[in-house]
Structures are given as structure tokens and as C-alpha cells.
């Protein structure tokens, strides 16, 4: 696994508000890594509900979430996203609230 994928999985796991965090991280990590391997970038978004890899990981954590109609309330924070590359993570925590870029430590890329 790439260090960037591990950091991204940790970032989202810290924000999981209920459910099995270990199962969530274990499901999310390989999905992020696969996306980075194939495309060089991975986007993980929870507008009002998680999509894609985040939704799969929420289900793996044993939580009921449809992925639409505000079904993630209390599971993950809304309006959060994370853009992941092998060298950096670009987080957004809340509506329009881009926070500082997180650099992946040197020597940890694939």
C-alpha cells in the first residue's frame, strides 16, 4: 500500500462518527490504493452522503447508509472531501473550507 493511501484512509477514519473504525479503514485502504494505482488520483467525497469507496467502507463498518437523501447523518461529516495523489492530500472540511494541503513524507511514494 502507498503511504498516501494509508494517510487518506486514516484521515477519513478519524472522521467516522460511528461504526467499526477498523473495518471501515480496512475496506477503504485498498480501494484508495487501487484508484491511485490506476489513475494517479483518488477523490473521496461526502457531500451529504458518501459516494463510491466511502460508501463501500461505511457498509463494511456495519452501518446502514443508502448513499442519498441525507442517510449518512451522524456517520460522516457533511461537505467534506479529500483529493489524494501519491505526493499530497488536499482536504476540505466543510462548505468551501479548504484546509492546508498535507504532504506525503518523502521516500514513501511507490
Rosetta blueprint (number, residue, H / E / L):
1 X L
2 X L
3 X H
4 X H
5 X H
6 X H
7 X H
8 X H
9 X H
10 X H
11 X H
12 X H
13 X H
14 X H
15 X H
16 X L
17 X L
18 X L
19 X L
20 X L
21 X H
22 X H
23 X H
24 X H
25 X H
26 X H
27 X H
28 X H
29 X H
30 X H
31 X H
32 X H
33 X H
34 X H
35 X H
36 X H
37 X H
38 X H
39 X H
40 X L
41 X L
42 X E
43 X E
44 X E
45 X E
46 X E
47 X L
48 X L
49 X L
50 X E
51 X L
52 X H
53 X H
54 X H
55 X H
56 X H
57 X H
58 X H
59 X H
60 X H
61 X L
62 X L
63 X L
64 X L
65 X L
66 X L
67 X L
68 X L
69 X L
70 X L
71 X L
72 X L
73 X L
74 X L
75 X L
76 X L
77 X L
78 X L
79 X L
80 X E
81 X E
82 X E
83 X E
84 X E
85 X L
86 X L
87 X L
88 X E
89 X E
90 X E
91 X E
92 X E
93 X E
94 X L
95 X L
96 X L
97 X L
98 X E
99 X L
100 X L
101 X L
102 X E
103 X E
104 X L
105 X L
106 X L
107 X L
108 X L
109 X L
110 X L
